[in-house]
């Protein structure tokens, strides 16, 4: 089958739209920061509180999105990856993973994974794959890897005899230590075929500790849990993998095509990212 599909685990009830729009969701907060319209008052309130605590917080979202596009172009172009799984994908915001990949290789296959029913519904409506390829949306939480890896979406979309691009963009900082984030990533990497790649980005307090001590507290008041990590805490996500130059880097500087003089300050971005090969 080609094109765009909306898939779910067999016998699982169709997800219901989350009527608790009074509760913020990270994907919709991120959408607001990117200038999107698929968000509600609770999401906007949390986002605005974050902006008040750090007026540069939009730069984190914008530069992370630009890093995603550059990383996918590297994987689809230089590395020859033709299939991707984007976990914690969030709301469709152009350019999406499949748009970037299929602009290079139209036959690319992409699975988007998120656990917000509103994200799922928008994905179903807005994501249109090139007919040569495939774009699938799966309703699942990153912490439920058994559900993800056993799903029809994975089994029918990915060929695990060939390399896969695993994308974990701006999602791991929503996984607290109590949910064993390093183990989650390790399990996913172990599942990947050799020759696959991990693309991961993560908020950091390294450049502005005072501000990033405030923002998680602001988000927590709105019900969004965030755990920012230092570079020393982010690098272990790539253990056992071969980092692609320039390694773990502020995302705006990772293979940037912008004049260095025009890049935002590292403190404004405060996101590390990296791309690594599973040998």
C-alpha positions as CSV (number, residue, x, y, z in Angstrom):
1,X,0.0,0.0,0.0
2,X,1.3,3.5,-0.8
3,X,0.3,7.0,0.2
4,X,-0.9,8.0,3.7
5,X,-2.4,5.6,6.2
6,X,-3.8,5.9,9.7
7,X,-2.9,2.8,11.6
8,X,-3.4,1.4,15.1
9,X,-2.7,-1.7,17.0
10,X,-5.1,-4.5,16.1
11,X,-8.3,-4.7,18.3
12,X,-7.4,-1.4,20.0
13,X,-10.3,1.0,20.2
14,X,-10.1,4.1,18.1
15,X,-8.6,6.9,20.2
16,X,-11.1,9.4,21.3
17,X,-10.5,13.1,21.0
18,X,-9.1,14.5,24.2
19,X,-11.9,16.7,25.5
20,X,-9.7,18.0,28.3
21,X,-8.5,20.9,26.3
22,X,-8.1,22.7,29.6
23,X,-5.0,20.6,30.1
24,X,-1.9,21.6,28.1
25,X,0.0,19.1,25.9
26,X,3.7,19.4,24.9
27,X,2.9,18.9,21.2
28,X,0.4,21.7,21.2
29,X,2.6,24.0,23.3
30,X,5.4,23.4,20.7
31,X,3.0,24.1,17.9
32,X,2.2,27.5,19.4
33,X,5.9,28.3,19.8
34,X,6.4,27.5,16.1
35,X,3.5,29.9,15.2
36,X,1.0,27.2,14.6
37,X,-2.8,27.4,15.1
38,X,-3.5,23.9,16.4
39,X,-3.5,24.7,20.1
40,X,-5.9,25.7,22.9
41,X,-6.0,28.3,25.6
42,X,-4.3,26.0,28.1
43,X,-1.4,25.4,25.7
44,X,-1.0,29.1,24.9
45,X,-1.0,30.0,28.6
46,X,1.8,27.6,29.3
47,X,3.7,28.7,26.3
48,X,3.3,32.4,27.2
49,X,4.5,31.7,30.7
50,X,7.6,30.0,29.3
51,X,8.2,33.0,27.0
52,X,7.9,35.3,30.0
53,X,10.5,33.2,31.8
54,X,12.7,33.1,28.8
55,X,11.9,35.4,25.9
56,X,14.2,33.4,23.6
57,X,12.3,30.1,24.1
58,X,10.8,30.3,20.5
59,X,14.3,30.1,19.2
60,X,14.7,26.6,20.7
61,X,11.6,25.4,18.8
62,X,12.6,27.1,15.5
63,X,16.2,25.9,15.5
64,X,15.2,22.4,16.6
65,X,12.9,22.2,13.6
66,X,15.6,23.4,11.3
67,X,18.0,20.7,12.7
68,X,15.4,18.1,12.0
69,X,15.3,19.1,8.4
70,X,19.1,19.1,8.0
71,X,19.4,15.8,9.8
72,X,16.8,14.1,7.5
73,X,18.5,15.5,4.4
74,X,21.7,14.0,5.6
75,X,20.1,10.6,6.3
76,X,18.0,10.5,3.1
77,X,20.8,11.9,0.9
78,X,24.3,11.1,2.2
79,X,23.4,8.0,4.2
80,X,20.8,6.5,1.9
81,X,18.1,5.9,4.5
82,X,14.7,5.2,3.0
83,X,12.6,4.5,6.1
84,X,12.1,6.5,9.2
85,X,10.2,6.3,12.6
86,X,9.6,9.7,14.2
87,X,8.6,9.2,17.8
88,X,7.0,12.1,19.7
89,X,6.3,13.6,16.3
90,X,3.9,16.3,17.5
91,X,1.5,18.2,15.3
92,X,2.2,18.4,11.5
93,X,4.4,21.5,10.9
94,X,5.8,21.9,7.4
95,X,8.3,20.8,6.5
96,X,7.5,17.4,8.0
97,X,9.8,14.4,8.1
98,X,8.1,12.8,5.1
99,X,8.2,16.0,3.1
100,X,12.0,16.5,3.6
101,X,12.8,12.8,3.0
102,X,10.5,12.3,0.0
103,X,11.8,15.5,-1.7
104,X,15.1,13.5,-2.0
105,X,13.8,10.0,-2.3
106,X,10.0,9.9,-3.1
107,X,9.8,6.2,-2.1
108,X,10.7,6.9,1.5
109,X,8.5,5.4,4.2
110,X,7.7,7.2,7.4
111,X,6.0,6.3,10.7
112,X,4.9,9.1,12.9
113,X,4.2,8.2,16.6
114,X,2.5,10.3,19.1
115,X,0.0,9.7,22.0
116,X,-2.2,12.8,21.8
117,X,-5.4,12.0,20.0
118,X,-5.6,15.5,18.6
119,X,-2.2,15.1,17.1
120,X,-3.3,11.8,15.7
121,X,-6.4,13.4,14.1
122,X,-4.5,16.3,12.6
123,X,-1.9,13.8,11.3
124,X,-4.6,11.8,9.6
125,X,-6.0,14.9,8.0
126,X,-2.9,16.8,7.0
127,X,-0.1,14.3,6.2
128,X,-0.1,13.4,2.5
129,X,2.7,11.2,1.3
130,X,4.0,11.0,-2.2
131,X,2.3,8.0,-3.9
132,X,5.7,6.3,-4.3
133,X,6.2,6.3,-0.6
134,X,4.2,5.9,2.6
135,X,3.3,8.0,5.6
136,X,1.7,6.4,8.6
137,X,0.5,7.8,12.0
138,X,0.5,5.5,15.0
139,X,-1.2,6.4,18.3
140,X,1.3,5.3,21.0
141,X,3.4,6.6,23.9
142,X,7.2,6.4,23.7
143,X,7.1,4.7,27.1
144,X,5.0,1.8,25.6
145,X,7.7,0.3,23.4
146,X,6.0,-3.1,23.2
147,X,3.0,-1.5,21.7
148,X,5.1,0.5,19.2
149,X,7.4,-2.3,18.1
150,X,4.6,-4.9,17.7
151,X,2.2,-2.6,15.9
152,X,0.9,-3.2,12.4
153,X,2.3,0.2,11.5
154,X,5.8,-1.0,12.1
155,X,5.4,-4.5,10.8
156,X,3.8,-3.3,7.5
157,X,5.8,-0.2,6.9
158,X,9.4,-0.9,7.9
159,X,11.7,-3.5,6.4
160,X,13.9,-4.4,9.3
161,X,16.4,-6.1,7.0
162,X,17.3,-2.5,5.9
163,X,18.5,0.5,8.0
164,X,16.0,2.8,9.7
165,X,16.3,6.4,10.8
166,X,15.0,6.7,14.4
167,X,14.0,10.3,15.2
168,X,13.7,11.4,18.8
169,X,13.4,15.2,18.5
170,X,12.7,17.3,21.6
171,X,10.9,14.4,23.3
172,X,13.4,12.9,25.8
173,X,13.3,16.0,28.0
174,X,9.6,15.0,28.7
175,X,10.7,11.6,30.0
176,X,11.8,11.9,33.7
177,X,14.5,9.7,35.2
178,X,11.8,7.7,36.9
179,X,10.7,6.4,33.5
180,X,14.2,5.2,32.6
181,X,14.9,7.4,29.5
182,X,18.3,5.9,28.8
183,X,16.8,2.4,28.8
184,X,14.0,3.4,26.4
185,X,16.5,4.7,23.9
186,X,18.8,1.7,24.4
187,X,15.9,-0.7,23.7
188,X,15.0,1.2,20.5
189,X,18.6,1.3,19.3
190,X,19.0,-2.5,20.1
191,X,15.9,-3.1,17.9
192,X,17.3,-1.1,14.9
193,X,19.2,-3.0,12.2
194,X,22.8,-2.3,11.7
195,X,23.5,0.7,9.5
196,X,20.6,2.6,11.1
197,X,20.8,6.1,12.6
198,X,19.6,7.8,15.7
199,X,18.7,11.5,15.5
200,X,18.1,13.0,19.0
201,X,17.7,16.5,20.3
202,X,17.3,17.6,23.9
203,X,16.9,20.9,25.9
204,X,19.8,21.8,28.1
205,X,20.4,24.2,31.0
206,X,24.1,24.5,30.2
207,X,24.1,28.0,28.7
208,X,21.6,29.6,31.0
209,X,21.2,27.6,34.2
210,X,19.1,30.2,36.0
211,X,16.5,30.5,33.3
212,X,16.3,26.7,32.8
213,X,15.8,26.2,36.5
214,X,12.7,28.3,36.1
215,X,11.0,27.0,33.0
216,X,10.4,23.4,34.1
217,X,8.8,24.8,37.2
218,X,6.5,27.0,35.1
219,X,5.5,24.1,32.9
220,X,4.9,21.9,35.9
221,X,2.4,24.4,37.2
222,X,0.5,23.8,33.9
223,X,0.8,20.0,34.3
224,X,3.7,19.5,31.8
225,X,6.7,17.7,33.2
226,X,10.1,18.6,31.7
227,X,13.5,17.4,32.7
228,X,16.3,19.4,31.0
229,X,19.7,17.7,31.0
230,X,23.3,18.8,30.6
231,X,25.6,17.8,27.7
232,X,27.2,15.2,30.0
233,X,23.7,13.7,30.6
234,X,22.7,13.9,26.9
235,X,25.8,12.2,25.4
236,X,25.0,8.8,27.0
237,X,21.9,8.5,24.8
238,X,24.4,7.9,22.0
239,X,26.5,5.3,23.8
240,X,27.6,2.4,21.5
241,X,26.9,4.5,18.4
242,X,29.3,6.4,16.0
243,X,28.5,10.1,16.2
244,X,28.5,11.9,12.8
245,X,30.6,15.1,12.8
246,X,30.3,17.5,14.5
247,X,29.0,15.2,17.2
248,X,26.7,16.4,20.0
249,X,26.3,20.1,19.2
250,X,24.0,23.0,19.7
251,X,21.4,22.2,17.0
252,X,21.7,25.6,15.3
253,X,25.4,24.7,14.7
254,X,25.0,21.1,13.5
255,X,26.0,21.3,9.8
256,X,24.4,24.7,9.6
257,X,24.0,26.3,6.2
258,X,23.8,29.8,7.8
259,X,26.7,32.2,8.2
260,X,28.0,31.7,11.8
261,X,27.7,35.4,12.4
262,X,23.9,35.1,11.8
263,X,23.3,32.2,14.2
264,X,21.4,32.9,17.4
265,X,23.3,32.7,20.7
266,X,23.7,29.2,22.1
267,X,21.9,30.4,25.2
268,X,18.9,31.4,23.1
269,X,18.7,27.9,21.5
270,X,19.7,25.7,24.5
271,X,19.1,22.5,22.6
272,X,21.8,19.9,21.9
273,X,21.4,17.5,19.0
274,X,23.3,14.7,17.3
275,X,23.2,12.1,14.6
276,X,24.8,8.7,15.2
277,X,25.2,5.5,13.2
278,X,24.6,2.0,14.6
279,X,27.7,0.1,13.3
